Every structure is written in structure tokens, then in C-alpha cells.
Amino acid sequence: MNAQELIKKSALIEKVLKEQGLQEKAKPFMSDNAVIKTEELEKTLKEMQAEDRELKVGIIGRVKAGKSSLLNALIFEGVEVLPKAATPMTASLTILKYANTLSAEVEFYSPKDIAELKNEHARYVREFNRIVGEEVKKQKEKQSLSNRAKEGFKSLGNMLNRNKSTEAAPKENILSDGEIVKRAERIAKNELEKDTRLVSSYDQYEKMKKSGSLNTKNLDSHIQANNLQELNQKLLQFVGTDGKYMPYTKAVRISLNNPNLKDLEVIDTPGVNDPIASREERTKALLKDCDVVFIVSPSNQFLTDSDMSLFDRVSNKEDLQEIYFVASQADSAVGSSSEVEKSNQHLPTAFENAQKALSSQLNNIMGALIENYPNQREVFERAIKNGVILASGNCFSMYKDFNNQASWERHQKTEEYHNALRNLRDSYPDAFDSDDKSKESLLFLSNMGAIEERLKKAAQEKEEIMSQKLQSYAESQANNLHKFIVQLLQDLEEEKKRVKNADISAIKEQIEAYEKLSGNIEMKFREAYEEFILHFINNIRVGLEETLKKAIQTARVSAKKEGKEEEVK
């Protein structure tokens, strides 16, 4: 399918959704299938065809995966310019570009973004109060019932044992009103924590309230710095955990003179499960534009469900071909007691063993995916071919800052360097028995050269990669649209099943609505997806008719029974 046909189909579907009032219902299905609005699709395809565009490289992974440490090592010569995020809320979206001079541009949340956070905050409060109210009522009813039962048994016991001395019954733990409320609040909090986005939106808006009303229009969003250390200090107030403007910061664009960034744009994302909805949409929009992606996963928790979800997003839904897996925190991988013993305290052997184990893990996962999804064999085989890059951003930072190690222990930021170096010295004394050997070993463990090599290779193959991306993107978006429509229609089928438990009047109303809706969808979507839509619509109609007949029949039987009972009386 060419670009124009895709845009035409997308516009048709968008029009039908709007006409039938299905826009809100369709949102989660669009998100799951990486379906974007027609206007955005047209813009994306146009940008992909631009001759002078830069190759876009995405760095993705869950919070605390080591993305910031790797980028600080790769782009900022080991200086901690990007603060490490403690939670998804404090993780900023960062875009890095090449320029002759060092600078940064901060993007703040818009009034619309803040209004959305406020609404989510209010929804959290409503849900919290609702659950608390229900739990308080439930506990009080339970205690009341228990008390009545206890009194009943006590009276019965007295009647049966009037002439016998009875032992006092064990006292039941009766909660006070205050204790009941506290217990209910704990239950509500635990229940709501299942919705990470809702909780984080609540926390984000709470931080906004505490920081006070801020008019970001009056803030200078442009930052100039003479060096990386100065840039770090200036950025802390915008993206640091306790930064004054952190709750209002949406993204940061950093420009610097670094050869690794020539002809590239590097995007460091908070992840696609971002609790901040508007930032997540921005992240997804940037991810679809990426030509190359590095998925960063900690070596001691390599390739979790979260990582594989990211892989599915970029490989299946965005149809990216150039995907590399980076196992971060190499110092932890070689520091395990089993690895130290197996390698006889020989660092290169331990590194090689860890690399092989991680590669084997990747190969097994990709092998299983090839069996389950043979149509994506090429992507999975390419991932196996690219292998695993075992690396450590912290080791590179220690290497660059080695001459200042005497001060590491005194500062919270570098205390982890002190502990890591001490553990490495204990585990591999030969590799760290002098300053020169220590620096050499830290640089070896960082393995930054392997990542730089991949970036250079991507820059050299820029034209080929971008051409391939354009060809495959239209096809993947067409498939995404197809899956989206199938899922939406399946959801209507589920709605049909749910009405079986409703009363007759409700069933009639819903049937009328679905008959009208399905008829309109059939007519409107016929042009785009005639092959499979008629099958679903027909099933929905037949099923709804059967549901109505059964419900009416049941009601008639019940009415006859009631009539006979009245006659007997």
C-alpha cells in the first residue's frame, strides 16, 4: 500500500469514528496498535521523505535501567549532565543534537497538559473517597452483624446453661471508627496503585501545588553554559528530583559539539508506559520517527516483560529494523560471586562469560518468538545477529573521574563509584592492582567503543536505513489500522455479551443502538475493510437478536409462573 492510499484509508476511518461518536472508545485500541491521527501520519510520511533530515536514534528502557549513565558516558564524556531518574515522574524526555555551541532549551507543560493532570488528580481523589466509603460501610456492617450474632449466641448459651457456670467468650477485636477509616484508606491506596499512570498524575499535580502556581511564560526556557558541569547545575532546577521547576518540565533539548552526534539526533525517553499522558504521546510520536533504537536493560534483570513490550512496540508496531539490545551495569554482571569463581578472578574471562550468557538468553527468547510469529522472522533473526552489547556507563564515568577518587566517598553522587570500585578490586585484584590497570579495566568494562561503533555504522548507512524505514512504515501502519478495526469490532461483540445480564428494556435500548451503529459502520467502513467487517456485523446482529428472544421468552415464562401462583392463592 502506497502512502496516499494509506492516508485515504486513515482519513475515512477517522471520519467514521467521529460521525458515530466512537472516538473515546477507540482511543485505547489506537494506542495499543500505534495508530496515529491522519494529520500526524501525513506529516510523518512527509518528514521521512525529506532529503536533509538527520538519522534519529532512540534510547529506550524502563526507569533505573541505566539509560542516563550510558548517555552521560557516550555523549557527555562521563560528566553527569543528565540526572538519574528515581521514578517515571522525574524522568524527563531529552533530545540531543549536534551544534557548534553548548546550550539547552526547556519545554514546559502547556495549560492543557496541566488541566489534564488536574483532572486525573481529581479522578484519583474521587476513586480514593469512593473506595474508602465502601470499605468503611463494609467493615461497619461486618462488625454490626458480628455483634448481633454474638449477642444471639450469648442469649442461647444462657438459656442452655442457666444452672452452669460458663467461661467468658474470647473478645473479638472491634475496630474504632478511626481505625476503620485508616484501614479503608490503606486498602484504597493499594487498589489505586495498580493504575501507575493515575497515581503518578496525582503525585505530579501534588508537586505542582506544593511548588506554587507558576507562570512558565515568564521563565527563560533557553539555557547557556560554558561547560558540561555548568550545564548540569543549571538543568537540575528543571529536571532534578527536587528541582524547583521539575513538576512543570516536559522535555529538554540539548545541543552540543560532540562528534558522536554528527548527522544524528538522539532521543532519551522516559518509556512508553509514561504516567504523564501528554509526555507519553510525545514519546510515542518520537519513537515512530526513530530509525535506530537501543533498548537498555539491566544485566541482572535482563529482558523483562517491560523490555519485551518495548521491543514489540518498535519492531512490530513501528516496524523498525535497526534494533540493538544493551545490557547495562556490566560491573554488576561480573561482580556476582558465581562469575568471580567461574572465571578464577580473571576479568576478561568473566566479561566474556557474562556476554555469552546474556546472548544465549536473547537467542532463546528470539527463537521462541520466531516459532510463534514466523511472519516477523527477519526482525527476530536480525536481533540475534546484532547480539547483546554488555556495557557500563558508571565504569566510564569512574574512568574519566579516576583522579578524583579520593573525594568519591564524601559525596552522595559518587559514593556508588567508591563502593563499585572497592567491590571490583576485591573480586579481581590482578585487574585493579595499580592506578593504570584500574583505569584500563574500567574503560574495558564500560565497553563504550561497541556502542560508538554501532552509531558510526548507522551514520554511514544513513541513506539506506532511512529509505528502508520509509518503505516499511506505510505497510506497518496499514497493518496497524487493520488490527485496530478488528479489535474495535471485537469490543462491540463483547458489549453484546454483556447485555445478556441486563433487563429487557435495557436490552432493547442497547440493541437499537447497536443495530444503528453496526449498520452505519458497515456502510461507512465497507470501502476500506469490506472483507472482514461484514462477518463481524452479521455475528453481532444475529447474537443480539438471539439475546432479545431469550430475554423475552424468559420474561414470559416468569410471568406465567407468577400468574399460576396467584391462581393457587
C-alpha positions in Angstrom: 0.0 0.0 0.0 1.5 3.4 -1.0 1.4 6.5 1.2 -1.5 8.2 -0.5 -3.8 5.1 -0.2 -2.8 4.8 3.5 -3.7 8.4 4.2 -7.0 8.0 2.4 -8.0 4.9 4.5 -6.9 6.6 7.7 -9.0 9.7 6.9 -12.0 7.5 6.1 -11.7 5.6 9.4 -11.2 8.8 11.4 -14.3 10.3 9.8 -16.5 7.3 10.7 -15.3 7.3 14.3 -16.2 10.9 14.6 -19.6 10.5 13.0 -20.5 7.5 15.2 -19.2 9.0 18.4 -16.6 6.3 18.8 -13.5 8.5 19.3 -13.2 8.0 23.1 -14.0 4.2 22.8 -11.3 3.9 20.1 -8.5 5.6 22.0 -7.1 2.6 23.9 -7.2 0.5 20.7 -5.4 3.2 18.7 -2.7 3.4 21.4 -2.2 -0.3 21.6 -1.8 -0.6 17.9 0.3 2.5 17.4 -2.4 4.1 15.2 -1.9 7.9 14.9 -4.2 10.6 13.6 -4.3 11.2 9.8 -2.8 14.7 10.1 0.2 13.3 12.1 0.5 10.3 9.7 0.7 12.7 6.7 3.3 14.8 8.5 5.4 11.8 9.4 5.5 10.4 5.9 6.4 13.8 4.5 9.3 14.2 7.0 10.5 10.7 6.2 10.8 11.8 2.6 12.8 14.9 3.4 16.3 14.7 1.9 18.2 16.7 4.6 16.8 15.0 7.7 19.0 13.6 10.4 19.1 10.0 11.4 17.1 9.6 14.6 18.4 7.3 17.4 16.1 6.3 20.3 17.4 5.2 23.7 14.6 3.4 25.5 14.2 1.3 28.6 12.5 1.2 32.0 13.3 3.6 34.8 16.6 2.8 36.5 17.8 0.7 33.5 20.9 2.8 33.3 20.0 5.0 30.2 21.2 8.2 31.8 24.5 6.7 32.9 25.1 5.4 29.3 24.3 8.7 27.7 26.4 10.6 30.2 29.3 8.3 29.2 28.6 8.3 25.5 27.7 11.9 24.8 29.0 13.9 27.8 32.4 12.3 28.4 31.3 10.8 31.7 30.0 14.0 33.3 26.6 13.6 34.9 24.7 16.1 32.8 21.5 14.0 32.8 20.3 13.4 36.4 19.3 9.8 37.1 15.5 9.5 37.4 14.2 7.9 40.6 10.7 7.5 39.3 8.8 7.7 36.0 7.5 11.1 37.2 11.0 12.6 37.4 12.2 11.1 34.1 12.4 13.9 31.5 12.2 13.5 27.8 15.6 14.5 26.4 16.6 15.2 22.8 20.3 15.6 22.0 21.6 17.3 18.8 24.9 18.4 17.3 25.8 22.1 17.4 28.9 24.3 17.5 28.0 25.7 20.9 26.7 24.2 24.1 23.1 25.1 25.0 19.7 23.7 26.2 16.1 24.5 25.6 13.4 23.6 28.2 9.8 22.8 27.2 7.2 23.2 29.9 3.8 21.6 30.2 1.1 23.6 28.5 -2.1 24.8 30.2 -3.9 22.0 28.5 -1.4 19.4 29.9 -1.8 20.9 33.4 -5.6 20.8 33.1 -5.3 17.1 32.2 -3.1 16.4 35.2 -5.6 18.3 37.4 -8.5 16.2 36.0 -6.6 12.9 36.7 -5.8 14.2 40.2 -9.5 14.9 40.8 -10.3 11.4 39.5 -7.8 9.8 41.9 -9.4 11.7 44.8 -12.9 10.6 43.7 -11.9 7.0 43.4 -10.0 7.1 46.7 -13.0 8.5 48.5 -15.4 6.1 46.9 -13.3 3.0 47.9 -12.8 4.4 51.4 -16.6 4.9 51.7 -17.4 1.4 50.5 -14.8 -0.2 52.8 -15.9 1.8 55.8 -19.5 0.8 55.2 -18.5 -2.9 54.6 -16.4 -3.0 57.8 -19.1 -1.4 60.0 -21.8 -3.8 58.6 -19.5 -6.7 59.3 -18.9 -5.6 62.9 -22.6 -4.9 63.4 -23.5 -8.4 62.1 -20.8 -10.0 64.2 -22.1 -8.2 67.3 -25.7 -9.3 66.6 -24.6 -12.9 66.1 -22.5 -12.8 69.2 -25.4 -11.5 71.3 -27.7 -14.2 69.8 -25.3 -17.0 70.7 -24.8 -15.4 74.1 -28.5 -15.5 74.8 -28.8 -19.0 73.6 -25.9 -20.1 75.7 -27.5 -18.5 78.8 -30.8 -20.4 78.2 -29.0 -23.7 77.8 -26.6 -23.2 80.7 -28.8 -21.4 83.3 -27.6 -23.6 86.0 -24.0 -24.0 84.8 -21.1 -21.6 85.2 -19.8 -20.5 81.8 -16.4 -19.2 80.8 -16.2 -15.8 79.3 -16.2 -16.0 75.5 -13.0 -14.6 73.8 -13.4 -11.0 72.9 -13.4 -10.1 69.2 -11.1 -7.4 68.0 -13.5 -4.4 67.5 -12.1 -1.5 65.5 -12.8 2.1 66.4 -14.2 4.5 63.8 -10.7 6.0 63.3 -9.1 2.5 62.8 -11.8 1.6 60.3 -11.1 4.7 58.3 -7.3 4.2 58.4 -7.7 0.6 57.3 -10.1 1.6 54.4 -7.5 4.3 53.3 -4.8 1.7 53.1 -7.0 -0.6 51.0 -7.9 2.3 48.7 -4.2 3.3 48.3 -3.2 -0.3 47.5 -6.1 -0.7 45.0 -5.2 2.6 43.2 -1.5 1.8 43.0 -2.4 -0.8 40.3 -3.0 2.2 38.0 0.5 3.6 37.7 -0.4 6.5 35.4 -3.3 7.7 37.7 -1.1 7.6 40.8 1.8 9.4 39.2 -0.5 12.0 37.7 -1.9 12.6 41.2 1.7 12.8 42.6 2.7 15.2 39.8 -0.1 17.6 40.4 0.5 17.4 44.2 4.1 18.5 43.5 2.8 21.3 41.3 0.5 22.5 44.1 3.4 22.4 46.6 5.7 24.4 44.3 3.0 27.0 43.9 1.3 28.5 40.9 4.0 29.0 38.2 3.6 31.1 35.1 6.1 29.4 32.8 5.6 32.1 30.2 7.7 34.4 32.2 10.6 31.8 32.5 13.5 31.9 30.2 13.5 28.5 28.6 16.9 28.9 26.9 20.0 27.8 28.9 23.6 28.8 28.0 26.6 27.2 29.7 30.4 27.4 29.2 30.9 23.7 30.1 29.1 20.5 30.9 29.4 20.9 34.7 27.7 24.3 34.5 25.0 22.9 32.2 24.3 20.1 34.8 23.9 22.6 37.6 21.5 24.8 35.6 19.5 21.8 34.4 19.0 20.4 38.0 16.3 23.0 38.8 14.4 21.8 35.7 14.9 18.0 35.8 16.4 17.2 39.2 14.3 15.2 41.7 13.9 18.3 43.9 14.2 20.9 41.2 12.1 24.0 41.6 10.6 23.7 38.1 10.7 19.9 37.8 7.0 19.4 38.1 6.4 21.7 35.1 9.2 20.4 32.8 8.0 18.3 29.9 11.2 17.9 27.8 14.7 19.2 27.4 16.6 19.7 24.1 20.4 19.8 24.5 22.7 20.9 21.7 26.5 20.3 21.9 29.6 19.9 19.9 30.2 16.2 20.0 31.4 14.1 17.0 29.1 11.2 18.1 26.1 13.4 17.4 27.1 14.5 13.8 24.2 13.7 11.4 22.3 12.2 14.4 19.5 13.1 16.8 19.5 11.1 20.0 16.2 10.7 21.9 16.3 9.6 25.5 12.8 8.6 26.5 11.0 8.1 29.9 9.4 5.0 28.3 6.1 4.2 26.6 4.4 3.4 29.9 4.8 7.1 31.0 2.4 8.2 33.7 2.2 11.6 32.2 -0.2 11.1 29.3 0.9 14.1 27.1 4.6 13.2 27.5 3.9 9.5 26.7 2.1 10.6 23.5 5.2 12.8 22.7 7.5 9.8 23.4 5.4 7.6 21.1 5.4 10.3 18.4 9.2 10.5 18.6 9.7 6.7 18.7 7.8 6.2 15.4 10.2 8.7 13.8 13.3 6.8 15.0 15.5 4.9 12.5 17.7 3.1 15.1 16.8 2.1 18.6 18.9 0.9 21.6 16.9 -1.0 24.2 18.7 -0.6 27.6 18.1 -3.4 30.1 20.0 -4.0 33.4 22.2 -7.1 33.1 21.0 -8.5 36.4 17.3 -8.2 35.2 17.8 -8.7 31.5 14.8 -8.6 29.1 11.8 -8.4 31.4 8.2 -8.3 30.2 8.6 -4.5 30.2 11.6 -4.7 27.9 9.9 -7.1 25.5 6.8 -4.8 25.4 9.1 -2.0 24.2 10.7 -4.4 21.7 7.2 -5.3 20.4 6.3 -1.7 20.1 9.3 -0.7 18.0 9.7 -3.9 16.0 6.1 -4.9 15.3 4.0 -1.8 15.5 6.6 0.8 14.3 8.4 -1.7 12.1 12.0 -0.7 13.0 14.7 -2.9 11.6 17.8 -1.5 13.3 17.4 -2.5 17.0 20.2 -3.2 19.5 20.0 -4.6 23.0 22.3 -3.1 25.6 22.8 -5.0 28.9 23.8 -2.2 31.3 25.6 -2.3 34.6 28.4 -4.6 33.4 30.2 -4.2 36.7 27.2 -5.9 38.4 27.3 -8.7 35.9 30.9 -9.6 36.5 30.7 -8.9 40.2 28.5 -11.9 41.1 30.2 -14.4 43.3 29.5 -17.2 40.9 31.0 -15.3 38.0 34.1 -14.4 40.0 34.6 -18.0 41.0 33.9 -19.4 37.5 36.4 -17.0 35.9 39.1 -17.7 38.5 39.1 -13.9 39.2 40.1 -13.2 35.6 38.2 -10.1 34.4 38.2 -10.6 30.6 37.0 -14.2 31.1 34.2 -13.0 33.5 33.2 -10.4 31.0 33.1 -12.9 28.1 31.1 -15.4 30.2 28.5 -12.7 31.1 28.3 -11.6 27.5 27.7 -15.2 26.3 25.1 -15.9 29.0 23.1 -12.7 28.1 23.4 -13.5 24.3 22.1 -17.0 25.0 19.1 -15.6 26.9 18.4 -13.2 24.0 18.7 -16.1 21.4 16.3 -18.3 23.4 13.7 -15.5 23.6 14.0 -14.6 19.9 13.9 -18.3 18.9 10.6 -18.7 20.7 9.3 -15.6 19.0 10.2 -16.9 15.6 8.2 -20.1 16.3 5.1 -18.1 17.5 5.4 -15.2 14.9 7.0 -16.6 11.8 5.9 -13.6 9.7 8.4 -11.5 11.8 11.3 -13.9 11.4 13.5 -11.3 9.7 13.3 -8.9 12.7 14.0 -11.5 15.3 16.9 -13.0 13.3 18.4 -9.5 12.9 18.1 -9.0 16.7 20.0 -12.3 17.2 22.6 -11.2 14.7 23.1 -7.8 16.4 23.6 -9.6 19.7 24.0 -8.0 23.1 26.2 -5.1 24.0 27.3 -5.5 27.6 28.3 -2.0 28.9 28.5 0.2 31.9 28.1 4.0 31.9 29.2 4.2 35.5 32.5 2.5 34.8 33.2 5.0 32.0 32.4 7.9 34.5 34.8 6.3 37.0 37.5 6.0 34.4 37.1 9.7 33.4 37.0 10.9 37.0 39.6 8.5 38.4 42.0 11.1 39.6 39.3 12.5 41.9 38.5 9.1 43.6 39.7 10.4 47.0 36.6 12.5 47.1 34.1 9.9 45.9 33.2 8.6 49.3 32.4 12.1 50.6 29.7 12.8 48.1 26.4 11.0 47.7 26.5 11.3 43.9 29.9 9.5 43.7 29.5 7.2 46.7 28.3 4.4 44.4 31.5 4.8 42.4 33.5 4.3 45.6 31.6 1.1 46.5 31.7 -0.3 43.0 35.4 0.2 42.6 36.0 -1.4 46.0 34.0 -4.5 45.0 35.8 -4.8 41.7 39.2 -4.6 43.4 38.1 -7.3 45.9 36.8 -9.6 43.1 39.6 -9.0 40.5 42.7 -7.9 42.4 45.0 -8.5 39.4 43.0 -6.2 37.2 43.0 -3.4 39.8 46.4 -3.7 41.5 47.6 -0.3 40.1 46.0 3.0 39.0 46.9 2.4 35.4 45.5 -1.1 35.4 42.4 0.1 37.2 41.7 2.8 34.6 42.3 0.3 31.8 39.9 -2.2 33.4 37.2 0.4 34.0 37.4 1.5 30.3 37.3 -2.2 29.3 34.1 -2.8 31.4 32.4 0.4 30.1 32.5 -1.0 26.5 31.6 2.4 25.1 33.5 1.6 22.0 31.0 -1.0 21.0 28.1 1.5 21.2 30.1 4.2 19.4 30.8 1.6 16.6 27.1 1.0 16.2 26.4 4.7 16.0 29.1 5.3 13.4 27.8 2.3 11.4 24.3 3.8 11.5 25.6 7.2 10.4 27.5 5.6 7.4 24.4 3.6 6.3 22.1 6.6 7.0 20.6 6.8 3.5 19.9 3.0 3.2 18.4 2.9 6.7 16.1 5.8 6.1 15.0 4.5 2.7 14.1 1.1 4.2 12.3 2.8 7.1 10.0 4.7 4.6 9.1 1.6 2.7 8.3 -0.5 5.7 6.5 2.2 7.7 3.5 2.6 5.4 3.0 -1.2 5.3 3.2 -1.5 9.2 0.7 1.4 9.6 -1.7 -0.3 7.2 -1.5 -3.5 9.3 -1.9 -1.5 12.5 -5.1 0.1 11.1 -6.4 -3.4 10.2 -5.8 -4.7 13.7 -7.3 -1.7 15.3 -10.6 -2.1 13.4 -10.7 -5.8 14.2 -10.2 -5.1 17.9 -12.8 -2.3 18.0 -15.4 -4.6 16.4 -14.5 -7.4 18.8 -15.1 -5.0 21.6 -18.6 -4.4 20.2 -19.1 -8.2 20.3 -18.1 -8.2 23.9 -20.7 -5.4 24.6 -23.3 -7.8 23.1 -22.3 -10.5 25.6 -22.5 -8.0 28.5 -26.1 -7.1 27.7 -27.2 -10.6 28.4 -27.4 -9.8 32.1 -29.3 -6.6 31.6 -33.1 -6.3 31.9 -35.4 -6.4 28.8 -35.8 -2.6 28.5 -32.1 -2.1 28.7 -31.5 -4.8 26.2 -34.0 -3.3 23.7 -32.3 0.1 24.0 -28.8 -1.3 23.5 -30.0 -3.5 20.6 -31.5 -0.5 18.9 -28.2 1.5 19.5 -26.0 -1.4 18.2 -28.3 -2.0 15.2 -28.0 1.6 14.2 -24.3 1.7 15.0 -23.4 -1.5 13.2 -25.4 -0.5 10.2 -23.6 2.8 9.9 -20.2 1.2 10.4 -21.0 -1.5 7.8 -21.9 1.2 5.3 -19.0 3.6 6.1 -16.2 1.1 6.5 -17.2 -1.1 3.5 -14.9 0.8 1.2 -11.9 0.3 3.4 -12.4 -3.1 5.1 -15.2 -4.9 3.3 -13.6 -8.4 3.6 -13.8 -8.8 7.3 -16.3 -6.2 8.6 -19.5 -7.9 7.3 -18.6 -11.1 9.2 -18.4 -9.2 12.5 -21.5 -7.1 11.9 -23.6 -10.2 10.9 -22.5 -12.0 14.1 -23.4 -9.0 16.2 -26.8 -8.8 14.7 -27.6 -12.5 15.0 -26.3 -12.6 18.5 -28.3 -9.6 19.6 -31.5 -11.0 18.1 -31.0 -14.3 19.9 -30.3 -12.4 23.2 -33.5 -10.4 22.8 -35.6 -13.5 22.0 -34.2 -15.4 25.0 -34.8 -12.5 27.3 -38.4 -12.0 26.2 -39.0 -15.8 26.4 -37.6 -15.9 30.0 -39.8 -12.9 30.9 -42.9 -14.6 29.6 -42.2 -17.9 31.5 -41.7 -15.9 34.7 -44.9 -14.0 34.1 -46.9 -17.3 33.6 -45.4 -18.8 36.7 -46.4 -15.7 38.7 -49.9 -15.9 37.3 -50.4 -19.6 38.3 -49.1 -18.8 41.8 -51.7 -16.1 42.1 -54.5 -18.5 41.0 -53.4 -21.1 43.6 -53.5 -18.4 46.3 
